[in-house]
C-alpha cells in the first residue's frame, strides 16, 4: 500500500507523541510512586463509624504539626459539612464513603478525588486563604446536586 511521505511523517509523529504521553505516566507511576488518590487503604463500608480511623470526622493537628481532615461521604452529605484549615499549610484529606461512589472536589483548587466505598482516599495539598465550595462530582442519586460542603481557609490560624 502506498502511503504519501507527508502522511507517513504525521503518522509517525502522532505515534511518537502517544508513546511520550504514555511514557510520562509510566515514569511517574513506577519511579515517583504517583498514583490516583483513591484506593489507599481498604475499609469495611458498613463499619466506617466504628472504625478508629473515621470515628471522629473533622480537622485534627497531628503531633508533627501537620493538619489532617477526616471526611465521611454519604447520601447526600459530607461530614463534617464545614471544614476550617490554616492557609499555606499542607493539609491531608482522608475520605471514605458509607454507601455509594461519591466525588470530592474543592472547586478552584487541585483538591479532587473519587470516594469509593470500601476504600480510603487520601491526598495532601495546601490552600490560599478564602472560602471554597466542596462538591460531589460523581452522580450518586436524586440528591446529588445538594451534596456540598464548605472549606474555610484561615490566614495565620
Ligand atoms: Cu455524592 Cu454525588
Backbone and ligand atoms as CSV (ligand in chain L), in Angstrom:
chain,resi,resn,atom,element,x,y,z
A,1,UNK,N,N,0.844,-1.187,0.000
A,1,UNK,CA,C,0.000,0.000,0.000
A,1,UNK,C,C,0.885,1.245,0.000
A,2,UNK,N,N,0.559,2.177,-0.860
A,2,UNK,CA,C,1.352,3.403,-0.897
A,2,UNK,C,C,0.815,4.426,0.088
A,3,UNK,N,N,1.701,4.901,0.952
A,3,UNK,CA,C,1.323,5.994,1.861
A,3,UNK,C,C,2.201,7.181,1.525
A,4,UNK,N,N,1.577,8.291,1.311
A,4,UNK,CA,C,2.274,9.510,0.954
A,4,UNK,C,C,3.309,9.884,2.019
A,5,UNK,N,N,4.439,10.435,1.612
A,5,UNK,CA,C,5.526,10.769,2.540
A,5,UNK,C,C,5.044,11.640,3.694
A,6,UNK,N,N,4.319,12.719,3.367
A,6,UNK,CA,C,3.865,13.634,4.434
A,6,UNK,C,C,2.910,12.927,5.400
A,7,UNK,N,N,2.068,12.065,4.846
A,7,UNK,CA,C,1.144,11.330,5.712
A,7,UNK,C,C,1.924,10.395,6.639
A,8,UNK,N,N,2.963,9.768,6.090
A,8,UNK,CA,C,3.783,8.883,6.914
A,8,UNK,C,C,4.458,9.677,8.044
A,9,UNK,N,N,4.965,10.872,7.706
A,9,UNK,CA,C,5.618,11.707,8.731
A,9,UNK,C,C,4.629,12.030,9.854
A,10,UNK,N,N,3.417,12.429,9.484
A,10,UNK,CA,C,2.420,12.769,10.505
A,10,UNK,C,C,2.026,11.552,11.324
A,11,UNK,N,N,1.906,10.392,10.664
A,11,UNK,CA,C,1.545,9.184,11.408
A,11,UNK,C,C,2.619,8.833,12.426
A,12,UNK,N,N,3.874,8.909,12.006
A,12,UNK,CA,C,4.960,8.620,12.943
A,12,UNK,C,C,5.000,9.664,14.059
A,13,UNK,N,N,4.775,10.923,13.690
A,13,UNK,CA,C,4.750,11.989,14.710
A,13,UNK,C,C,3.684,11.727,15.752
A,14,UNK,N,N,2.468,11.374,15.282
A,14,UNK,CA,C,1.380,11.090,16.228
A,14,UNK,C,C,1.732,9.896,17.095
A,15,UNK,N,N,2.351,8.871,16.491
A,15,UNK,CA,C,2.741,7.690,17.255
A,15,UNK,C,C,3.759,8.027,18.337
A,16,UNK,N,N,4.745,8.858,17.991
A,16,UNK,CA,C,5.773,9.243,18.965
A,16,UNK,C,C,5.141,10.021,20.125
A,17,UNK,N,N,4.209,10.922,19.813
A,17,UNK,CA,C,3.558,11.712,20.874
A,17,UNK,C,C,2.794,10.795,21.825
A,18,UNK,N,N,2.088,9.807,21.283
A,18,UNK,CA,C,1.339,8.875,22.139
A,18,UNK,C,C,2.296,8.116,23.055
A,19,UNK,N,N,3.434,7.654,22.492
A,19,UNK,CA,C,4.409,6.920,23.298
A,19,UNK,C,C,4.981,7.815,24.396
A,20,UNK,N,N,5.255,9.082,24.081
A,20,UNK,CA,C,5.794,10.015,25.082
A,20,UNK,C,C,4.770,10.231,26.196
A,21,UNK,N,N,3.501,10.442,25.828
A,21,UNK,CA,C,2.471,10.671,26.847
A,21,UNK,C,C,2.320,9.451,27.760
A,22,UNK,N,N,2.231,8.266,27.175
A,22,UNK,CA,C,2.118,7.051,27.994
A,22,UNK,C,C,3.381,6.856,28.835
A,23,UNK,N,N,4.529,7.234,28.256
A,23,UNK,CA,C,5.796,7.104,28.969
A,23,UNK,C,C,5.844,7.980,30.207
A,24,UNK,N,N,5.321,9.221,30.116
A,24,UNK,CA,C,5.337,10.097,31.296
A,24,UNK,C,C,4.490,9.496,32.413
A,25,UNK,N,N,3.360,8.882,32.062
A,25,UNK,CA,C,2.512,8.239,33.085
A,25,UNK,C,C,3.264,7.071,33.706
A,26,UNK,N,N,3.922,6.269,32.859
A,26,UNK,CA,C,4.648,5.105,33.368
A,26,UNK,C,C,5.784,5.543,34.287
A,27,UNK,N,N,6.531,6.577,33.898
A,27,UNK,CA,C,7.657,7.048,34.721
A,27,UNK,C,C,7.136,7.589,36.051
A,28,UNK,N,N,6.069,8.395,35.997
A,28,UNK,CA,C,5.523,8.962,37.237
A,28,UNK,C,C,5.027,7.864,38.166
A,29,UNK,N,N,4.444,6.825,37.613
A,29,UNK,CA,C,3.901,5.739,38.426
A,29,UNK,C,C,5.011,4.890,39.024
A,30,UNK,N,N,5.945,4.474,38.184
A,30,UNK,CA,C,6.942,3.496,38.617
A,30,UNK,C,C,8.050,4.150,39.434
A,31,UNK,N,N,8.602,5.288,38.948
A,31,UNK,CA,C,9.778,5.818,39.622
A,31,UNK,C,C,9.417,6.848,40.682
A,32,UNK,N,N,8.242,7.504,40.571
A,32,UNK,CA,C,7.903,8.532,41.553
A,32,UNK,C,C,6.735,8.128,42.440
A,33,UNK,N,N,6.167,6.959,42.196
A,33,UNK,CA,C,5.084,6.476,43.042
A,33,UNK,C,C,3.834,7.334,42.999
A,34,UNK,N,N,3.588,8.023,41.882
A,34,UNK,CA,C,2.382,8.864,41.798
A,34,UNK,C,C,1.204,8.016,41.355
A,35,UNK,N,N,0.221,7.926,42.230
A,35,UNK,CA,C,-0.940,7.099,41.969
A,35,UNK,C,C,-2.199,7.931,42.187
A,36,UNK,N,N,-3.335,7.493,41.661
A,36,UNK,CA,C,-4.575,8.204,41.960
A,36,UNK,C,C,-4.810,8.216,43.471
A,37,UNK,N,N,-5.482,9.270,43.988
A,37,UNK,CA,C,-5.612,9.395,45.441
A,37,UNK,C,C,-6.600,8.424,46.064
A,38,UNK,N,N,-7.339,7.684,45.250
A,38,UNK,CA,C,-8.269,6.726,45.840
A,38,UNK,C,C,-7.557,5.392,46.050
A,39,UNK,N,N,-8.208,4.472,46.767
A,39,UNK,CA,C,-7.694,3.125,46.986
A,39,UNK,C,C,-6.393,3.086,47.773
A,40,UNK,N,N,-6.271,3.979,48.753
A,40,UNK,CA,C,-5.054,3.985,49.567
A,40,UNK,C,C,-5.055,2.814,50.549
A,41,UNK,N,N,-6.185,2.627,51.217
A,41,UNK,CA,C,-6.345,1.516,52.152
A,41,UNK,C,C,-7.749,0.959,51.949
A,42,UNK,N,N,-7.999,-0.215,52.474
A,42,UNK,CA,C,-9.373,-0.730,52.429
A,42,UNK,C,C,-10.046,-0.492,53.785
A,43,UNK,N,N,-11.391,-0.475,53.725
A,43,UNK,CA,C,-12.183,-0.276,54.940
A,43,UNK,C,C,-13.540,-0.934,54.703
A,44,UNK,N,N,-14.142,-1.465,55.754
A,44,UNK,CA,C,-15.469,-2.080,55.614
A,44,UNK,C,C,-16.512,-0.959,55.612
A,45,UNK,N,N,-17.221,-0.736,54.481
A,45,UNK,CA,C,-18.096,0.443,54.385
A,45,UNK,C,C,-19.227,0.474,55.410
A,46,UNK,N,N,-19.688,-0.693,55.873
A,46,UNK,CA,C,-20.774,-0.698,56.865
A,46,UNK,C,C,-20.252,-0.441,58.280
A,47,UNK,N,N,-18.931,-0.469,58.449
A,47,UNK,CA,C,-18.334,-0.305,59.787
A,47,UNK,C,C,-17.551,1.004,59.907
A,48,UNK,N,N,-17.782,1.946,58.974
A,48,UNK,CA,C,-16.962,3.166,58.945
A,48,UNK,C,C,-17.002,3.906,60.278
A,49,UNK,N,N,-18.216,4.033,60.852
A,49,UNK,CA,C,-18.354,4.849,62.060
A,49,UNK,C,C,-17.715,4.212,63.293
A,50,UNK,N,N,-17.552,2.894,63.275
A,50,UNK,CA,C,-16.895,2.265,64.427
A,50,UNK,C,C,-15.416,2.005,64.142
A,51,UNK,N,N,-14.968,2.313,62.920
A,51,UNK,CA,C,-13.546,2.158,62.588
A,51,UNK,C,C,-12.772,3.316,63.227
A,52,UNK,N,N,-11.712,3.009,63.998
A,52,UNK,CA,C,-10.992,4.096,64.688
A,52,UNK,C,C,-10.454,5.177,63.735
A,53,UNK,N,N,-10.190,4.826,62.472
A,53,UNK,CA,C,-9.657,5.822,61.533
A,53,UNK,C,C,-10.685,6.896,61.194
A,54,UNK,N,N,-11.978,6.564,61.336
A,54,UNK,CA,C,-13.028,7.509,60.954
A,54,UNK,C,C,-14.021,7.771,62.087
A,55,UNK,N,N,-13.643,7.382,63.315
A,55,UNK,CA,C,-14.558,7.539,64.443
A,55,UNK,C,C,-14.859,9.008,64.722
A,56,UNK,N,N,-13.882,9.883,64.456
A,56,UNK,CA,C,-14.088,11.305,64.740
A,56,UNK,C,C,-13.824,12.144,63.498
A,57,UNK,N,N,-14.833,12.307,62.623
A,57,UNK,CA,C,-14.642,13.142,61.437
A,57,UNK,C,C,-14.367,14.590,61.846
A,58,UNK,N,N,-13.510,15.254,61.106
A,58,UNK,CA,C,-13.189,16.646,61.422
A,58,UNK,C,C,-11.723,16.927,61.185
A,59,UNK,N,N,-11.282,18.083,61.677
A,59,UNK,CA,C,-9.911,18.537,61.468
A,59,UNK,C,C,-9.103,18.243,62.718
A,60,UNK,N,N,-7.915,17.665,62.531
A,60,UNK,CA,C,-7.040,17.464,63.681
A,60,UNK,C,C,-5.600,17.811,63.295
A,61,UNK,N,N,-4.871,18.307,64.297
A,61,UNK,CA,C,-3.455,18.602,64.088
A,61,UNK,C,C,-2.662,17.484,64.726
A,62,UNK,N,N,-1.804,16.849,63.939
A,62,UNK,CA,C,-1.055,15.707,64.465
A,62,UNK,C,C,0.177,16.203,65.226
A,63,UNK,N,N,0.861,15.281,65.853
A,63,UNK,CA,C,1.987,15.616,66.726
A,63,UNK,C,C,3.067,16.417,66.000
A,64,UNK,N,N,3.289,16.147,64.729
A,64,UNK,CA,C,4.343,16.861,63.991
A,64,UNK,C,C,3.838,18.175,63.387
A,65,UNK,N,N,2.650,18.615,63.773
A,65,UNK,CA,C,2.150,19.919,63.332
A,65,UNK,C,C,1.412,19.902,62.002
A,66,UNK,N,N,1.334,18.751,61.352
A,66,UNK,CA,C,0.606,18.707,60.084
A,66,UNK,C,C,-0.895,18.566,60.353
A,67,UNK,N,N,-1.673,19.006,59.369
A,67,UNK,CA,C,-3.121,19.049,59.543
A,67,UNK,C,C,-3.758,17.903,58.776
A,68,UNK,N,N,-4.677,17.202,59.442
A,68,UNK,CA,C,-5.357,16.069,58.823
A,68,UNK,C,C,-6.866,16.298,58.908
A,69,UNK,N,N,-7.552,16.051,57.804
A,69,UNK,CA,C,-9.005,16.219,57.782
A,69,UNK,C,C,-9.639,14.866,57.473
A,70,UNK,N,N,-10.494,14.412,58.377
A,70,UNK,CA,C,-11.194,13.133,58.221
A,70,UNK,C,C,-12.609,13.430,57.740
A,71,UNK,N,N,-12.984,12.873,56.585
A,71,UNK,CA,C,-14.296,13.173,55.993
A,71,UNK,C,C,-15.009,11.866,55.661
A,72,UNK,N,N,-16.300,11.791,56.051
A,72,UNK,CA,C,-17.156,10.676,55.638
A,72,UNK,C,C,-18.161,11.212,54.628
A,73,UNK,N,N,-18.253,10.545,53.479
A,73,UNK,CA,C,-19.232,10.916,52.465
A,73,UNK,C,C,-20.385,9.930,52.517
A,74,UNK,N,N,-21.596,10.462,52.372
A,74,UNK,CA,C,-22.795,9.604,52.413
A,74,UNK,C,C,-23.867,10.270,51.573
A,75,UNK,N,N,-24.927,9.533,51.309
A,75,UNK,CA,C,-26.079,10.087,50.592
A,75,UNK,C,C,-26.795,11.071,51.517
A,76,UNK,N,N,-26.897,12.339,51.334
A,76,UNK,CA,C,-26.251,13.166,50.320
A,76,UNK,C,C,-25.517,14.281,51.046
A,77,UNK,N,N,-24.493,13.949,51.779
A,77,UNK,CA,C,-23.796,14.955,52.592
A,77,UNK,C,C,-22.349,14.537,52.836
A,78,UNK,N,N,-21.573,15.531,53.228
A,78,UNK,CA,C,-20.225,15.275,53.730
A,78,UNK,C,C,-20.232,15.580,55.226
A,79,UNK,N,N,-19.557,14.736,55.984
A,79,UNK,CA,C,-19.396,15.004,57.404
A,79,UNK,C,C,-17.901,15.117,57.677
A,80,UNK,N,N,-17.397,16.264,58.170
A,80,UNK,CA,C,-18.138,17.476,58.520
A,80,UNK,C,C,-18.555,18.283,57.288
A,81,UNK,N,N,-19.529,19.160,57.531
A,81,UNK,CA,C,-20.103,19.965,56.470
A,81,UNK,C,C,-19.319,21.258,56.277
A,82,UNK,N,N,-18.626,21.661,57.348
A,82,UNK,CA,C,-17.793,22.864,57.262
A,82,UNK,C,C,-16.409,22.500,57.778
A,83,UNK,N,N,-15.386,22.783,56.976
A,83,UNK,CA,C,-14.017,22.398,57.323
A,83,UNK,C,C,-13.176,23.670,57.414
A,84,UNK,N,N,-12.488,23.855,58.542
A,84,UNK,CA,C,-11.625,25.029,58.707
A,84,UNK,C,C,-10.178,24.566,58.813
A,85,UNK,N,N,-9.335,25.113,57.929
A,85,UNK,CA,C,-7.914,24.746,57.959
A,85,UNK,C,C,-7.066,26.016,57.833
A,86,UNK,N,N,-5.807,25.965,58.292
A,86,UNK,CA,C,-4.928,27.118,58.151
A,86,UNK,C,C,-4.420,27.264,56.710
A,87,UNK,N,N,-4.104,28.502,56.320
A,87,UNK,CA,C,-3.633,28.784,54.967
A,87,UNK,C,C,-2.174,28.364,54.800
A,88,UNK,N,N,-1.796,28.063,53.579
A,88,UNK,CA,C,-0.410,27.767,53.187
A,88,UNK,C,C,0.245,26.712,54.064
A,89,UNK,N,N,-0.536,25.746,54.483
A,89,UNK,CA,C,-0.059,24.634,55.305
A,89,UNK,C,C,-0.508,23.340,54.624
A,90,UNK,N,N,0.377,22.346,54.515
A,90,UNK,CA,C,-0.077,21.093,53.912
A,90,UNK,C,C,-1.222,20.466,54.717
A,91,UNK,N,N,-2.290,20.181,54.025
A,91,UNK,CA,C,-3.464,19.566,54.656
A,91,UNK,C,C,-3.693,18.218,53.993
A,92,UNK,N,N,-3.747,17.173,54.809
A,92,UNK,CA,C,-4.009,15.833,54.274
A,92,UNK,C,C,-5.470,15.470,54.499
A,93,UNK,N,N,-6.168,15.198,53.413
A,93,UNK,CA,C,-7.555,14.766,53.497
A,93,UNK,C,C,-7.594,13.245,53.439
A,94,UNK,N,N,-8.381,12.652,54.346
A,94,UNK,CA,C,-8.621,11.209,54.314
A,94,UNK,C,C,-10.118,11.012,54.263
A,95,UNK,N,N,-10.581,10.311,53.221
A,95,UNK,CA,C,-12.014,10.242,52.963
A,95,UNK,C,C,-12.463,8.817,52.694
A,96,UNK,N,N,-13.704,8.539,53.086
A,96,UNK,CA,C,-14.308,7.273,52.697
A,96,UNK,C,C,-15.813,7.448,52.590
A,97,UNK,N,N,-16.490,6.458,52.025
A,97,UNK,CA,C,-17.931,6.522,51.801
A,97,UNK,C,C,-18.608,5.385,52.549
A,98,UNK,N,N,-19.815,5.658,53.054
A,98,UNK,CA,C,-20.572,4.606,53.736
A,98,UNK,C,C,-21.554,3.904,52.797
A,99,UNK,N,N,-21.692,4.419,51.570
A,99,UNK,CA,C,-22.700,3.818,50.684
A,99,UNK,C,C,-22.219,3.665,49.235
A,100,UNK,N,N,-22.319,4.704,48.433
A,100,UNK,CA,C,-22.002,4.569,47.006
A,100,UNK,C,C,-20.785,5.427,46.657
A,101,UNK,N,N,-20.418,5.441,45.389
A,101,UNK,CA,C,-19.290,6.262,44.953
A,101,UNK,C,C,-19.695,7.734,44.976
A,102,UNK,N,N,-18.867,8.548,45.622
A,102,UNK,CA,C,-19.060,9.994,45.610
A,102,UNK,C,C,-17.797,10.649,45.066
A,103,UNK,N,N,-17.890,11.954,44.833
A,103,UNK,CA,C,-16.724,12.731,44.453
A,103,UNK,C,C,-16.445,13.756,45.530
A,104,UNK,N,N,-15.220,14.279,45.538
A,104,UNK,CA,C,-14.843,15.324,46.497
A,104,UNK,C,C,-13.972,16.304,45.732
A,105,UNK,N,N,-14.596,17.388,45.295
A,105,UNK,CA,C,-13.860,18.381,44.518
A,105,UNK,C,C,-13.892,19.708,45.250
A,106,UNK,N,N,-12.708,20.228,45.568
A,106,UNK,CA,C,-12.615,21.543,46.189
A,106,UNK,C,C,-12.470,22.528,45.033
A,107,UNK,N,N,-13.561,23.192,44.724
A,107,UNK,CA,C,-13.639,23.974,43.484
A,107,UNK,C,C,-12.590,25.083,43.475
A,108,UNK,N,N,-11.872,25.186,42.363
A,108,UNK,CA,C,-10.877,26.237,42.199
A,108,UNK,C,C,-9.508,25.859,42.734
A,109,UNK,N,N,-9.349,24.603,43.205
A,109,UNK,CA,C,-8.047,24.132,43.688
A,109,UNK,C,C,-7.739,22.804,42.985
A,110,UNK,N,N,-6.583,22.221,43.315
A,110,UNK,CA,C,-6.266,20.917,42.734
A,110,UNK,C,C,-6.710,19.772,43.641
A,111,UNK,N,N,-7.513,20.079,44.656
A,111,UNK,CA,C,-8.035,19.032,45.543
A,111,UNK,C,C,-9.238,18.359,44.911
A,112,UNK,N,N,-9.090,17.100,44.545
A,112,UNK,CA,C,-10.156,16.403,43.817
A,112,UNK,C,C,-9.896,14.901,43.865
A,113,UNK,N,N,-10.870,14.141,44.339
A,113,UNK,CA,C,-10.718,12.684,44.320
A,113,UNK,C,C,-12.084,12.012,44.254
A,114,UNK,N,N,-12.088,10.781,43.796
A,114,UNK,CA,C,-13.264,9.925,43.949
A,114,UNK,C,C,-13.249,9.374,45.365
A,115,UNK,N,N,-14.450,9.094,45.895
A,115,UNK,CA,C,-14.547,8.406,47.179
A,115,UNK,C,C,-15.316,7.118,46.919
A,116,UNK,N,N,-14.615,5.997,47.030
A,116,UNK,CA,C,-15.178,4.702,46.659
A,116,UNK,C,C,-15.454,3.910,47.933
A,117,UNK,N,N,-16.692,3.408,48.123
A,117,UNK,CA,C,-16.961,2.615,49.326
A,117,UNK,C,C,-16.035,1.402,49.396
A,118,UNK,N,N,-15.516,1.139,50.586
A,118,UNK,CA,C,-14.588,0.027,50.751
A,118,UNK,C,C,-13.136,0.461,50.717
A,119,UNK,N,N,-12.906,1.719,50.356
A,119,UNK,CA,C,-11.529,2.220,50.245
A,119,UNK,C,C,-11.394,3.566,50.941
A,120,UNK,N,N,-10.157,3.893,51.299
A,120,UNK,CA,C,-9.835,5.209,51.835
A,120,UNK,C,C,-9.127,5.981,50.727
A,121,UNK,N,N,-9.598,7.190,50.469
A,121,UNK,CA,C,-8.911,8.080,49.535
A,121,UNK,C,C,-8.092,9.072,50.343
A,122,UNK,N,N,-6.943,9.451,49.811
A,122,UNK,CA,C,-6.086,10.377,50.559
A,122,UNK,C,C,-5.327,11.270,49.597
A,123,UNK,N,N,-5.296,12.567,49.907
A,123,UNK,CA,C,-4.438,13.480,49.158
A,123,UNK,C,C,-4.017,14.620,50.061
A,124,UNK,N,N,-2.901,15.251,49.721
A,124,UNK,CA,C,-2.375,16.365,50.511
A,124,UNK,C,C,-2.213,17.569,49.604
A,125,UNK,N,N,-2.674,18.703,50.057
A,125,UNK,CA,C,-2.488,19.927,49.289
A,125,UNK,C,C,-2.549,21.100,50.261
A,126,UNK,N,N,-2.264,22.314,49.778
A,126,UNK,CA,C,-2.369,23.493,50.636
A,126,UNK,C,C,-3.148,24.565,49.895
A,127,UNK,N,N,-3.626,25.548,50.658
A,127,UNK,CA,C,-4.585,26.499,50.102
A,127,UNK,C,C,-4.205,27.939,50.411
A,128,UNK,N,N,-4.649,28.825,49.530
A,128,UNK,CA,C,-4.626,30.259,49.798
A,128,UNK,C,C,-5.835,30.569,50.689
A,129,UNK,N,N,-5.758,31.655,51.482
A,129,UNK,CA,C,-6.903,31.988,52.326
A,129,UNK,C,C,-8.155,32.222,51.485
A,130,UNK,N,N,-9.285,31.883,52.051
A,130,UNK,CA,C,-10.549,32.101,51.344
A,130,UNK,C,C,-11.563,31.038,51.697
A,131,UNK,N,N,-12.708,31.139,51.039
A,131,UNK,CA,C,-13.785,30.178,51.266
A,131,UNK,C,C,-14.001,29.408,49.974
A,132,UNK,N,N,-13.999,28.098,50.049
A,132,UNK,CA,C,-14.101,27.252,48.859
A,132,UNK,C,C,-15.321,26.343,48.964
A,133,UNK,N,N,-15.926,26.142,47.820
A,133,UNK,CA,C,-17.046,25.207,47.730
A,133,UNK,C,C,-16.500,23.803,47.500
A,134,UNK,N,N,-17.032,22.841,48.247
A,134,UNK,CA,C,-16.700,21.431,48.003
A,134,UNK,C,C,-17.947,20.778,47.415
A,135,UNK,N,N,-17.802,20.145,46.270
A,135,UNK,CA,C,-18.964,19.492,45.656
A,135,UNK,C,C,-18.675,18.015,45.443
A,136,UNK,N,N,-19.771,17.260,45.359
A,136,UNK,CA,C,-19.690,15.870,44.935
A,136,UNK,C,C,-19.768,15.888,43.412
A,137,UNK,N,N,-18.759,15.342,42.749
A,137,UNK,CA,C,-18.757,15.387,41.286
A,137,UNK,C,C,-18.934,14.007,40.642
A,138,UNK,N,N,-19.483,13.067,41.439
A,138,UNK,CA,C,-19.857,11.768,40.872
A,138,UNK,C,C,-21.354,11.622,41.106
A,139,UNK,N,N,-22.118,11.361,40.052
A,139,UNK,CA,C,-23.562,11.259,40.235
A,139,UNK,C,C,-23.875,10.110,41.196
A,140,UNK,N,N,-24.580,10.430,42.311
A,140,UNK,CA,C,-24.782,9.427,43.349
A,140,UNK,C,C,-26.251,9.202,43.684
A,141,UNK,N,N,-27.143,9.884,42.995
A,141,UNK,CA,C,-28.557,9.654,43.273
A,141,UNK,C,C,-29.346,10.946,43.179
A,142,UNK,N,N,-30.623,10.886,43.629
A,142,UNK,CA,C,-31.536,12.021,43.440
A,142,UNK,C,C,-31.062,13.295,44.128
A,143,UNK,N,N,-30.359,13.162,45.245
A,143,UNK,CA,C,-29.920,14.355,45.964
A,143,UNK,C,C,-28.507,14.793,45.618
A,144,UNK,N,N,-27.936,14.229,44.580
A,144,UNK,CA,C,-26.546,14.509,44.203
A,144,UNK,C,C,-26.242,16.008,44.151
A,145,UNK,N,N,-27.149,16.775,43.543
A,145,UNK,CA,C,-26.901,18.208,43.353
A,145,UNK,C,C,-26.916,18.988,44.662
A,146,UNK,N,N,-27.409,18.369,45.744
A,146,UNK,CA,C,-27.425,19.083,47.028
A,146,UNK,C,C,-26.217,18.720,47.884
A,147,UNK,N,N,-25.390,17.802,47.399
A,147,UNK,CA,C,-24.290,17.288,48.210
A,147,UNK,C,C,-23.087,18.225,48.107
A,148,UNK,N,N,-22.903,19.043,49.135
A,148,UNK,CA,C,-21.842,20.045,49.108
A,148,UNK,C,C,-21.381,20.340,50.530
A,149,UNK,N,N,-20.224,20.955,50.635
A,149,UNK,CA,C,-19.683,21.383,51.926
A,149,UNK,C,C,-18.853,22.637,51.684
A,150,UNK,N,N,-18.337,23.203,52.763
A,150,UNK,CA,C,-17.567,24.436,52.652
A,150,UNK,C,C,-16.194,24.246,53.278
A,151,UNK,N,N,-15.179,24.725,52.582
A,151,UNK,CA,C,-13.821,24.741,53.137
A,151,UNK,C,C,-13.463,26.188,53.414
A,152,UNK,N,N,-13.132,26.479,54.677
A,152,UNK,CA,C,-12.737,27.840,55.057
A,152,UNK,C,C,-11.250,27.798,55.393
A,153,UNK,N,N,-10.476,28.562,54.652
A,153,UNK,CA,C,-9.027,28.587,54.844
A,153,UNK,C,C,-8.670,29.918,55.521
A,154,UNK,N,N,-8.130,29.785,56.734
A,154,UNK,CA,C,-7.899,30.979,57.557
A,154,UNK,C,C,-6.421,31.341,57.591
A,155,UNK,N,N,-6.181,32.625,57.451
A,155,UNK,CA,C,-4.803,33.120,57.477
A,155,UNK,C,C,-4.279,33.121,58.914
A,156,UNK,N,N,-3.044,32.673,59.061
A,156,UNK,CA,C,-2.389,32.736,60.374
A,156,UNK,C,C,-3.106,31.964,61.465
A,157,UNK,N,N,-3.873,30.970,61.081
A,157,UNK,CA,C,-4.603,30.202,62.106
A,157,UNK,C,C,-3.694,29.145,62.698
L,1,LIG,CU1,CU,-22.475,12.268,46.247
L,1,LIG,CU2,CU,-22.987,12.966,44.063
